[in-house]
Amino acid sequence: MRTDRANDAITITGLTVRYGGNTALERIDYELAGGELCGLIGVNGSGKSTLFKSIMGLQAPSSGSVRLFGHSPAAARKLGLLGYVPQAEAVDWTFPVSVREVVMMGRYGYMGRTRRPGHADKAAVAEALERVDLTALAHRQIGELSGGQKKRAFVARGIAQGAKLMLLDEPFAGVDIGSEQLITDQLRELNRTGTTILISTHDLAQVPRLCSSALLLHRRVLASGAPAAVLTDANLALTFGHAPSETR
Ligand SMILES: Nc1ncnc2c1ncn2[C@@H]1O[C@H](COP(=O)(O)OP(=O)(O)OP(=O)(O)O)[C@@H](O)[C@H]1O
């Protein structure tokens, strides 16, 4: 039985994404109910980043559709519903902005055209910085932070924004144990207070500990649902038995 679409944070129907002759995602049907914290698992090249970009509206589908809380991705972004923590490689770290300014970007949707932060914006940024323990580094250029601190800055941006759906593309890659703990604590807290979260990770052991659902991907959805039902030996063999895409 299909889930109640009115309650869906993400509804993906028949999504196919091709890069030239290479099919990265093929006929994806997937629904994520509001309030879930879902772990996305797949080998390198299985289409995880493409899925995130499609959800963000940064990658046009070849066919099919993505709806977020009933909106198109572009509309959902405009409404400030989406927070995105991209893979480290996808960010230009030389961009001359401070950590505080990165977090303040989460408030742009509240500011109007002048982008002059008001009292509420400054307070939200200060609180978000505090929650990820970056207050002392707020003045630093973003590229001067460690890998884990950079991830925490992006998580803080999502917190300051009050995003209803947070997408995190491998937030634990190259991150030390302290940052990982801080990020997981914040994700749990955000989820507890109503934020729906989709997080890609290579750390299989973490999924049952952190997530309420799991999604196994290899160009197509291999399995999705409760972690215990999804993370079976047979499904994992299917997920990791695939060689990384040869076109990569
Ligand atoms: N801009 C692009 N142009 C052409 N092919 C691309 C492009 N981006 C991704 N691909 C291809 O699409 C497939 C899926 O890539 P994607 O980056 O979505 O996978 P991934 O699961 O996120 O991989 P990783 O875990 O290594 O980040 C791969 O075969 C990749 O080579």
The ligand as a MOL file (V3000), in Angstrom:
LIG
                    3D

  0  0  0     0  0            999 V3000
M  V30 BEGIN CTAB
M  V30 COUNTS 31 33 0 0 0
M  V30 BEGIN ATOM
M  V30 1 N 28.0400 15.5670 -14.2990 0
M  V30 2 C 28.1010 14.2910 -14.7000 0
M  V30 3 N 28.3360 13.9970 -15.9980 0
M  V30 4 C 28.4050 12.7090 -16.4130 0
M  V30 5 N 28.2390 11.6390 -15.6200 0
M  V30 6 C 28.0120 11.8880 -14.3060 0
M  V30 7 C 27.9290 13.2150 -13.7900 0
M  V30 8 N 27.6890 13.1430 -12.4520 0
M  V30 9 C 27.6170 11.8190 -12.1680 0
M  V30 10 N 27.8120 11.0730 -13.2680 0
M  V30 11 C 27.7570 9.5990 -13.3410 0
M  V30 12 O 26.5030 9.1840 -12.8200 0
M  V30 13 C 26.6560 8.0220 -12.0090 0
M  V30 14 C 26.1590 8.3280 -10.5870 0
M  V30 15 O 27.0400 9.2910 -9.9990 0
M  V30 16 P 26.7590 9.9240 -8.5460 0
M  V30 17 O 27.8020 10.9640 -8.3120 0
M  V30 18 O 25.3410 10.3030 -8.4490 0
M  V30 19 O 27.0140 8.6400 -7.6180 0
M  V30 20 P 27.3090 8.5680 -6.0530 0
M  V30 21 O 26.5850 7.3590 -5.5700 0
M  V30 22 O 26.9980 9.8530 -5.3990 0
M  V30 23 O 28.8750 8.2990 -6.0260 0
M  V30 24 P 29.9640 8.6410 -4.8420 0
M  V30 25 O 29.5990 7.7860 -3.6740 0
M  V30 26 O 31.2620 8.2370 -5.4740 0
M  V30 27 O 29.8420 10.1090 -4.5890 0
M  V30 28 C 28.1250 7.6480 -12.1140 0
M  V30 29 O 28.2510 6.7050 -13.1510 0
M  V30 30 C 28.8050 8.9420 -12.4740 0
M  V30 31 O 29.9890 8.6930 -13.1920 0
M  V30 END ATOM
M  V30 BEGIN BOND
M  V30 1 1 1 2
M  V30 2 1 2 3
M  V30 3 2 2 7
M  V30 4 2 3 4
M  V30 5 1 4 5
M  V30 6 2 5 6
M  V30 7 1 6 7
M  V30 8 1 6 10
M  V30 9 1 7 8
M  V30 10 2 8 9
M  V30 11 1 9 10
M  V30 12 1 10 11
M  V30 13 1 11 12
M  V30 14 1 11 30
M  V30 15 1 12 13
M  V30 16 1 13 14
M  V30 17 1 13 28
M  V30 18 1 14 15
M  V30 19 1 15 16
M  V30 20 2 16 17
M  V30 21 1 16 18
M  V30 22 1 16 19
M  V30 23 1 19 20
M  V30 24 2 20 21
M  V30 25 1 20 22
M  V30 26 1 20 23
M  V30 27 1 23 24
M  V30 28 2 24 25
M  V30 29 1 24 26
M  V30 30 1 24 27
M  V30 31 1 28 29
M  V30 32 1 28 30
M  V30 33 1 30 31
M  V30 END BOND
M  V30 END CTAB
M  END
